[in-house]
């Protein structure tokens, strides 16, 4: 059975920024209670008083991942170097029986020029190849029989090395994305390995993205 408390919990979980502000006591409980009166009334299908909502807000206990920040702070303090690579192109290609064979030829080319940027991600229906734009003509020639779903030039990759125990910390990526969202950065692509995190952005967002991650680190 739905209650005012369960409705408050559902709303806060769906809005992590609001939940965090509440957990840090930097939000006006009374004003928020008034704001939530209508949506909670619709959820319960009856009139609800702001006082009941405010009481539920004050009693709300955020998840451990928000209250226990000791491990998170340790991980942030141990973040590694930030690396920026510009002039990149993202090719999105439809998966086919010939894609891997053609891709092998691209790998041979990349092995000849070790300073080039390159990543490859294979999904269920499509694959992404992100490379230095100097290889654009070669990619287009090599994939001339493949189906391109999207091609985006003028991208910048910003990578940061993560501590080895990062995979055991709940909410680490959330804090990255939150900081980038606050700075108005639109992410074009996200690439992640076990101990490395890379975002791909269009050139207009590159400076803000770098500063956002740098501030997050410090």
Rosetta blueprint (number, residue, H / E / L):
1 X L
2 X L
3 X L
4 X H
5 X H
6 X H
7 X H
8 X H
9 X H
10 X H
11 X H
12 X H
13 X H
14 X H
15 X L
16 X H
17 X H
18 X H
19 X H
20 X H
21 X H
22 X H
23 X H
24 X L
25 X L
26 X L
27 X L
28 X L
29 X H
30 X H
31 X H
32 X H
33 X H
34 X H
35 X H
36 X H
37 X H
38 X H
39 X H
40 X H
41 X H
42 X H
43 X H
44 X H
45 X L
46 X L
47 X L
48 X L
49 X L
50 X H
51 X H
52 X H
53 X H
54 X H
55 X H
56 X H
57 X H
58 X H
59 X H
60 X L
61 X L
62 X L
63 X L
64 X H
65 X H
66 X H
67 X H
68 X L
69 X L
70 X H
71 X H
72 X H
73 X H
74 X H
75 X H
76 X H
77 X H
78 X L
79 X L
80 X L
81 X L
82 X E
83 X E
84 X E
85 X E
86 X E
87 X E
88 X E
89 X E
90 X E
91 X E
92 X E
93 X E
94 X E
95 X L
96 X L
97 X L
98 X L
99 X H
100 X H
101 X H
102 X H
103 X H
104 X H
105 X H
106 X H
107 X H
108 X H
109 X H
110 X H
111 X H
112 X H
113 X L
114 X L
115 X L
116 X L
117 X L
118 X E
119 X E
120 X E
121 X E
122 X E
123 X L
124 X L
125 X L
126 X E
127 X E
128 X E
129 X E
130 X E
131 X E
132 X E
133 X H
134 X H
135 X H
136 X H
137 X H
138 X H
139 X H
140 X H
141 X H
142 X H
143 X L
144 X L
145 X L
146 X L
147 X L
148 X E
149 X E
150 X E
151 X E
152 X E
153 X E
154 X E
155 X E
156 X E
157 X E
158 X E
159 X E
160 X E
161 X E
162 X L
163 X L
164 X L
165 X L
166 X H
167 X H
168 X H
169 X L
170 X L
171 X L
172 X H
173 X H
174 X H
175 X H
176 X H
177 X H
178 X H
179 X H
180 X H
181 X H
182 X H
183 X L
184 X L
185 X L
186 X L
187 X L
188 X L
189 X E
190 X E
191 X E
192 X E
193 X E
194 X L
195 X L
196 X E
197 X E
198 X E
199 X E
200 X E
201 X E
202 X E
203 X H
204 X H
205 X H
206 X H
207 X H
208 X H
209 X H
210 X H
211 X H
212 X H
213 X H
214 X H
215 X H
216 X H
217 X H
218 X L
